Amino acid sequence: MSKLAYTKFLKFVVEHAHPFRSRHTWQEVIGFIFGRFNPEPTGDEPEVYITDVLPMDSGSSVYVKVGDYSSIYPTLMEKMENNEFVVGWIHSHPGLGIFLSGTDVNTQAIYQ
């Protein structure tokens, strides 16, 4: 994962769930992950290198969804011209730790 992608999404998460603000104001956030195939994989299997993250939206403390996709079309076109593609999606669970909820698993199954 590139430092840019990690930093960009971490900044987005902290903007919506800053540890110094009341937990009642925290919001989940969601975005898309972009990447490209690593031309020099470390093993026999293809590897995807995460190049960027596109923060999309925020919601409540326990729920978030992406509304209008049209705002990312220019970014999608630019990424495709650089041989990048949408690798997946990412979102936060502020204050709850790292896990996949049932909704997360179902959403991923739909995208796969």
C-alpha positions, 0 to 999 in steps of 0.5 A: 500500500502506498503511503499516499493511500494510507495517509489519505484515508487515515486523515479522512477517518480522523476528520470524522472520528477524532479521538479528542471529540465526543464519540457521539459526533463520530461518523463512519466513512467509506471510500474506494481503493485503487491499485494496479498489478505489481509487475514484479510479484514476490511469489508465484501469484499476481500481486496488487499494489494499492496506489490510492484511496478515494474518500467518498462519504460519511454517515452515522456512528454505525452506518455509511453508504455511498450515494451518488457515484457520478462524482468519481467518474473523472477519477475512474477515467484518470486511474484507468489511463494509468492502468489502475482499477478499483480494487475494493472499498474501505470504511471505518468502524469508529470506536469498534475496532477492526472487523467485518460486520455481516453487512460488510461480508454481504457487500463484498460478496456483491462486489466480487 
